[in-house]
Amino acid sequence: MAKNAQQDVQTLEILKEEEIAAPIDLVFETLLEQMGPLNQHPDGTKMPMKIEPWPGGRWFRDLGNNSGHFWGHVQAIKPSTLLEISGPLFMSYGAVSNVQYRLSEERGITRLKFAHRAIGQFAPEHLENISTGWNDLLARVQKASQSRSHAVRA
């Protein structure tokens, strides 16, 4: 017998801003690397992904043998100032997200503005832990960008 259950639709908004002591082009390149082949869980476990950096390009986890997990499509991209992704991300249920990375540079400092907005029927464990993953990604982008920038100047 089919069971009908009512679940509330919720909204989510996470906004973050980082200042990164590195040129904007280097930060954008590092962002794509950290979202793609260098991606990892906050505990350091590797989770390489693929990102196709063009409008309509996919962001996904390729597990081989035609298996994996689709996270989203590149909705808008303007290297090195904008990357916008739309899709379910890590949520395998009725939800859709829009993630934006907006970058600007002033006097060698890149300001990265991050926004994740979503609507759906969220699993409680995702709501509890979602900021942890974004904080980790942004910290990795900041650290790697600044390290690369210092190495270039040395």
C-alpha positions as CSV (number, residue, x, y, z in Angstrom):
1,M,0.0,0.0,0.0
2,A,1.3,3.4,-0.9
3,K,1.9,5.9,1.9
4,N,1.5,9.6,1.4
5,A,3.7,11.7,3.7
6,Q,3.8,15.5,3.9
7,Q,7.2,17.1,4.3
8,D,7.8,20.8,4.5
9,V,9.8,22.6,1.8
10,Q,12.6,24.6,3.3
11,T,15.0,27.3,2.1
12,L,18.7,27.6,2.8
13,E,21.1,30.5,2.5
14,I,24.7,30.5,3.4
15,L,26.8,33.6,2.7
16,K,30.6,33.8,3.3
17,E,33.3,36.2,2.3
18,E,37.1,35.7,2.3
19,E,40.0,37.9,1.6
20,I,42.8,36.1,-0.1
21,A,46.4,37.5,-0.5
22,A,46.8,36.3,-4.1
23,P,46.0,37.5,-7.6
24,I,42.4,36.9,-8.8
25,D,43.5,34.7,-11.8
26,L,45.4,32.4,-9.4
27,V,42.5,32.2,-6.9
28,F,40.0,31.4,-9.7
29,E,42.3,28.6,-11.0
30,T,42.8,27.3,-7.5
31,L,39.0,27.3,-6.9
32,L,38.5,25.1,-10.0
33,E,41.2,22.7,-8.8
34,Q,39.9,22.5,-5.3
35,M,36.3,21.9,-6.5
36,G,37.6,19.4,-9.0
37,P,40.6,17.0,-8.9
38,L,41.9,18.2,-5.5
39,N,38.5,18.1,-3.8
40,Q,38.3,16.4,-0.4
41,H,36.1,15.9,2.7
42,P,36.7,18.1,5.7
43,D,38.5,15.2,7.4
44,G,41.0,15.1,4.5
45,T,39.6,12.1,2.7
46,K,40.1,12.5,-1.0
47,M,36.9,13.1,-3.1
48,P,38.1,14.1,-6.6
49,M,35.5,15.6,-8.8
50,K,35.3,16.8,-12.4
51,I,34.2,20.3,-13.3
52,E,33.8,21.4,-16.9
53,P,34.5,25.1,-16.8
54,W,32.1,26.4,-19.5
55,P,28.4,27.3,-19.6
56,G,26.4,24.1,-19.2
57,G,29.5,22.1,-18.1
58,R,28.9,19.4,-15.5
59,W,30.3,19.2,-11.9
60,F,30.2,15.6,-10.9
61,R,31.9,12.8,-9.1
62,D,33.1,10.1,-11.5
63,L,33.5,6.7,-9.7
64,G,34.3,4.8,-12.9
65,N,32.3,2.1,-14.7
66,N,29.6,4.6,-15.6
67,S,28.8,5.3,-11.9
68,G,29.1,8.5,-9.9
69,H,27.1,11.5,-8.6
70,F,25.9,14.5,-10.5
71,W,26.3,17.7,-8.5
72,G,25.3,20.5,-10.9
73,H,25.8,22.4,-14.1
74,V,27.8,25.5,-14.7
75,Q,25.0,28.1,-15.0
76,A,27.4,31.1,-15.5
77,I,31.1,31.5,-15.7
78,K,33.2,34.6,-16.3
79,P,36.9,33.7,-15.7
80,S,38.2,35.0,-13.3
81,T,35.3,36.8,-11.6
82,L,32.3,34.5,-11.5
83,L,31.4,30.8,-11.2
84,E,27.8,29.8,-10.7
85,I,26.6,26.2,-10.3
86,S,22.9,25.0,-10.3
87,G,21.9,21.5,-9.3
88,P,21.2,19.1,-6.5
89,L,24.8,19.1,-5.2
90,F,25.3,16.4,-2.6
91,M,21.5,16.0,-2.0
92,S,19.9,12.9,-3.5
93,Y,16.4,14.0,-2.9
94,G,14.0,16.8,-3.9
95,A,16.2,19.8,-3.6
96,V,17.9,22.3,-6.0
97,S,20.8,24.6,-5.2
98,N,22.4,27.7,-6.7
99,V,26.1,28.3,-5.6
100,Q,27.9,31.5,-6.6
101,Y,31.6,32.4,-6.3
102,R,32.1,36.1,-7.1
103,L,35.7,37.4,-7.1
104,S,37.1,40.9,-7.3
105,E,40.7,42.1,-6.8
106,E,42.1,45.3,-5.2
107,R,45.8,45.9,-4.6
108,G,46.7,42.2,-4.9
109,I,44.0,41.0,-2.5
110,T,41.2,38.9,-4.0
111,R,37.8,39.1,-2.3
112,L,35.8,35.9,-2.8
113,K,32.1,36.2,-2.0
114,F,30.3,32.9,-1.7
115,A,26.6,32.2,-1.6
116,H,24.7,28.9,-1.5
117,R,21.0,29.2,-1.8
118,A,18.7,26.1,-1.9
119,I,15.1,25.0,-1.8
120,G,13.9,21.6,-1.0
121,Q,13.1,18.9,1.5
122,F,16.5,18.8,3.3
123,A,17.8,15.8,5.3
124,P,18.5,17.0,8.9
125,E,22.1,15.7,8.7
126,H,22.8,17.9,5.7
127,L,21.5,21.0,7.4
128,E,23.6,20.3,10.5
129,N,26.9,19.8,8.5
130,I,26.6,21.9,5.3
131,S,28.6,24.9,6.6
132,T,31.5,22.6,7.6
133,G,32.1,21.5,4.0
134,W,31.9,25.0,2.5
135,N,34.2,26.4,5.2
136,D,36.7,23.7,4.5
137,L,36.6,24.3,0.7
138,L,37.1,28.1,1.1
139,A,39.9,27.6,3.6
140,R,41.7,25.2,1.2
141,V,41.2,27.7,-1.7
142,Q,42.7,30.5,0.5
143,K,45.6,28.4,1.8
144,A,46.6,27.0,-1.6
145,S,46.2,30.3,-3.4
146,Q,48.3,32.2,-0.9
147,S,51.0,29.4,-1.0
148,R,51.1,29.5,-4.8
149,S,51.2,33.3,-4.8
150,H,54.2,33.3,-2.4
151,A,56.0,30.6,-4.4
152,V,55.6,32.7,-7.6
153,R,57.0,35.8,-5.8
154,A,59.9,34.0,-4.3
